[in-house]
């Protein structure tokens, strides 16, 4: 997620580049008090998945090593 955070600061407020800006789909459908409540209730999900869906980045070697090591340690714990 660090690379998306760096992109946020590099492309601050540029549509389609800043991963923290809402997508057009979110802007179109999140209207009215009920939808806004549901959106805020699920905000961590939207905030975490938005950059991965809208602008996926190719994982680098360190990220792959990190994922493999986390699953390995989790396996050892279980």
C-alpha positions in Angstrom: 0.0 0.0 0.0 3.0 2.3 0.3 3.2 2.8 -3.4 -0.4 3.9 -3.5 0.2 6.3 -0.7 3.2 7.7 -2.6 1.0 8.1 -5.7 -1.6 10.0 -3.6 1.1 12.6 -2.7 2.6 12.7 -6.2 -0.8 13.0 -8.0 -2.7 14.9 -5.4 -6.2 15.7 -6.6 -5.6 14.5 -10.2 -8.6 12.5 -11.4 -7.7 8.9 -12.3 -4.3 9.2 -10.7 -4.9 10.0 -7.1 -6.0 6.8 -5.4 -7.7 8.6 -2.6 -10.3 10.3 -4.8 -13.6 8.6 -5.2 -14.3 6.8 -8.4 -17.0 8.0 -10.8 -19.1 5.0 -9.8 -19.0 6.0 -6.2 -19.9 9.6 -7.0 -22.8 8.4 -9.2 -24.4 5.9 -6.7 -23.5 7.2 -3.3 -26.3 9.8 -2.9 -28.9 10.2 -0.2 -28.6 9.5 3.5 -29.0 5.7 3.4 -26.4 5.2 0.7 -24.0 7.6 2.4 -24.4 5.7 5.7 -23.7 2.4 4.0 -20.7 3.9 2.2 -19.3 5.3 5.5 -20.0 2.0 7.3 -17.9 0.1 4.6 -15.4 2.9 4.0 -12.3 0.8 5.0 -13.3 -1.7 2.4 -13.7 0.9 -0.3 -10.6 2.8 0.8 -8.5 -0.4 0.7 -9.7 -1.9 -2.5 -10.2 1.3 -4.6 -6.6 1.7 -5.7 -6.1 -2.0 -6.4 -9.2 -2.1 -8.7 -8.9 1.3 -10.4 -5.2 1.4 -10.9 -3.5 -1.9 -10.3 0.3 -1.9 -9.9 2.5 -4.8 -10.8 4.0 -6.2 -7.6 7.7 -5.9 -7.1 10.1 -8.5 -5.7 9.9 -7.1 -2.1 6.1 -7.3 -2.1 6.1 -10.9 -3.3 8.7 -11.9 -0.7 6.5 -10.1 2.0 3.3 -12.0 1.0 5.1 -15.4 0.9 6.8 -14.8 4.3 3.5 -13.6 5.9 1.7 -16.8 4.7 4.6 -19.0 5.8 4.6 -17.5 9.3 0.8 -17.7 9.5 1.1 -21.4 8.5 3.6 -22.0 11.2 1.4 -20.3 13.8 -1.6 -22.3 12.9 
